[in-house]
Amino acid sequence: MKKNMYSLMLAEDVIREIDLLAEEQGTNRSNLVNQILADYVSLTTPEKHVRNIFDIIENFIGQHGNSLLYSQPNDMTMSIKSSLQYHYRPTIRYEVEMYRTPKQTIGQLKIIFRTTSAELLIELTRFFKLWMQLENIYIKQFFQKDAIEYGMENGKFLRTFAVPNDSDYTEEEIGNAISNYISTFDEMLKDFLAGKYKATEDMEKRYLQYLNSGVQLI
């Protein structure tokens, strides 16, 4: 949705309250005024679209998330923290970023971890590589070429989000797909670190249960 600059004459008291509300919502004055006017004329902005998706994810986490804790830093990004059951209980953060103008990809997931434990870093890297292998085998063919991409760098694992070929997801479907993805990833990561998968085939079996449960791919 294209934006242009316009001049408006507004009362100082109104601006003061708008700025306070914008700060509470983690946005800025222009975005909030834009959203208020869009709501008034029943127009869905990209920010409102993303907010609806984040509301669905937040509700899912509240009902099923157990140790997952939600926060929203800004309009297009949300963050979910989870404690790993590993020695000193380090935390891992799932940061969901939705794109304002989605094309081939609609957003990305950043999995952020901070640890000085060489042992934990090795285990996390092993899990991420196994996860990528499973996705390459079972789901990548359902998406446009290069729609699902990965990245691994210091303290961070990235994975893009996309909608499968010839699919058109609703906000609810996107929110549920992302929720199920993160929830399953978090569960399997914790089980992997706890040594519950005696062989790679055990992890593959759990992954297939996730795919065969009727979830939408993302």
ZAMARGU-4260 file (C-alpha; in steps of 0.2 Angstrom, whole numbers, plus 5000, padded with zeros to 4 digits):
<rodrens>
0) 5000/5000/5000 | 5009/5016/4994 | 5011/5030/5006 | 5012/5049/5002 | 5015/5064/5014
5) 5001/5075/5018 | 4999/5090/5030 | 4985/5090/5043 | 4981/5103/5056 | 4977/5094/5073
10) 4974/5100/5090 | 4989/5099/5102 | 4979/5089/5115 | 4975/5076/5101 | 4993/5075/5096
15) 4998/5072/5114 | 4986/5058/5116 | 4990/5050/5099 | 5009/5050/5104 | 5005/5042/5121
20) 4995/5029/5112 | 5008/5026/5098 | 5021/5023/5111 | 5010/5011/5121 | 5008/5001/5104
25) 5026/5001/5099 | 5022/5012/5083 | 5024/5030/5078 | 5012/5044/5076 | 5010/5043/5057
30) 5006/5024/5057 | 4994/5026/5071 | 4984/5040/5063 | 4985/5030/5047 | 4977/5015/5056
35) 4964/5025/5064 | 4958/5033/5048 | 4959/5016/5039 | 4948/5008/5052 | 4936/5023/5051
40) 4934/5020/5032 | 4934/5001/5034 | 4951/4999/5025 | 4963/4985/5030 | 4981/4992/5030
45) 4996/4980/5030 | 4999/4984/5048 | 4981/4979/5052 | 4983/4963/5042 | 4999/4959/5051
50) 4991/4963/5068 | 4977/4951/5065 | 4989/4937/5061 | 4999/4941/5077 | 4983/4941/5087
55) 4980/4923/5081 | 4997/4918/5085 | 4996/4926/5102 | 4980/4917/5106 | 4987/4900/5100
60) 5002/4903/5111 | 4991/4907/5126 | 4981/4891/5124 | 4995/4879/5118 | 5012/4887/5121
65) 5016/4881/5139 | 5033/4889/5141 | 5032/4901/5126 | 5031/4920/5130 | 5024/4932/5118
70) 5029/4951/5115 | 5027/4963/5100 | 5041/4975/5098 | 5033/4984/5083 | 5020/4984/5069
75) 5028/4971/5058 | 5038/4960/5071 | 5033/4949/5085 | 5044/4939/5097 | 5042/4923/5107
80) 5054/4917/5120 | 5056/4899/5126 | 5067/4892/5139 | 5078/4877/5134 | 5079/4862/5146
85) 5098/4862/5145 | 5109/4863/5160 | 5108/4882/5165 | 5091/4884/5155 | 5096/4896/5141
90) 5083/4905/5132 | 5079/4905/5113 | 5069/4918/5104 | 5058/4916/5089 | 5056/4932/5080
95) 5042/4933/5067 | 5044/4947/5054 | 5030/4949/5041 | 5033/4959/5026 | 5023/4975/5022
100) 5022/4970/5003 | 5024/4951/5002 | 5028/4944/4985 | 5036/4927/4984 | 5039/4926/5003
105) 5027/4934/5016 | 5039/4935/5030 | 5053/4926/5039 | 5057/4918/5056 | 5073/4922/5065
110) 5078/4910/5079 | 5090/4919/5090 | 5101/4911/5103 | 5115/4917/5114 | 5126/4905/5123
115) 5145/4902/5126 | 5143/4884/5128 | 5152/4875/5113 | 5142/4859/5117 | 5126/4868/5115
120) 5131/4877/5099 | 5136/4860/5091 | 5119/4852/5096 | 5109/4867/5090 | 5118/4867/5073
125) 5115/4848/5071 | 5097/4851/5074 | 5095/4865/5062 | 5104/4855/5048 | 5093/4840/5052
130) 5077/4851/5051 | 5083/4859/5034 | 5085/4841/5027 | 5068/4836/5032 | 5060/4851/5025
135) 5070/4849/5009 | 5064/4831/5007 | 5046/4833/5012 | 5039/4851/5009 | 5051/4861/4998
140) 5043/4855/4982 | 5026/4863/4986 | 5033/4880/4985 | 5040/4891/4972 | 5059/4889/4968
145) 5069/4899/4982 | 5054/4904/4991 | 5060/4894/5006 | 5077/4899/5011 | 5088/4897/5026
150) 5103/4906/5034 | 5114/4902/5048 | 5125/4915/5056 | 5133/4919/5073 | 5119/4916/5086
155) 5105/4915/5073 | 5095/4904/5061 | 5084/4911/5048 | 5070/4903/5038 | 5058/4912/5026
160) 5039/4910/5026 | 5029/4907/5010 | 5012/4901/5005 | 5013/4885/4994 | 5010/4885/4975
165) 4992/4889/4970 | 4987/4893/4988 | 4979/4909/4995 | 4979/4908/5014 | 4967/4919/5025
170) 4974/4928/5040 | 4968/4914/5051 | 4977/4901/5040 | 4993/4911/5040 | 4992/4913/5059
175) 4988/4895/5063 | 5002/4889/5051 | 5015/4900/5059 | 5009/4895/5076 | 5010/4876/5073
180) 5027/4878/5064 | 5035/4887/5079 | 5026/4876/5092 | 5032/4860/5083 | 5049/4867/5080
185) 5051/4872/5099 | 5045/4855/5105 | 5056/4845/5093 | 5071/4855/5097 | 5069/4853/5116
190) 5066/4834/5114 | 5082/4833/5103 | 5092/4842/5116 | 5085/4830/5129 | 5091/4815/5120
195) 5073/4809/5116 | 5077/4805/5098 | 5088/4789/5099 | 5090/4790/5080 | 5087/4802/5065
200) 5073/4791/5060 | 5064/4795/5077 | 5065/4814/5073 | 5059/4811/5056 | 5044/4801/5062
205) 5039/4815/5073 | 5041/4828/5059 | 5030/4817/5048 | 5017/4816/5062 | 5017/4835/5062
210) 5014/4836/5043 | 5001/4823/5043 | 4991/4831/5057 | 4982/4842/5044 | 4992/4858/5047
215) 4994/4871/5033 | 5012/4872/5026 | 5021/4888/5027
</rodrens>
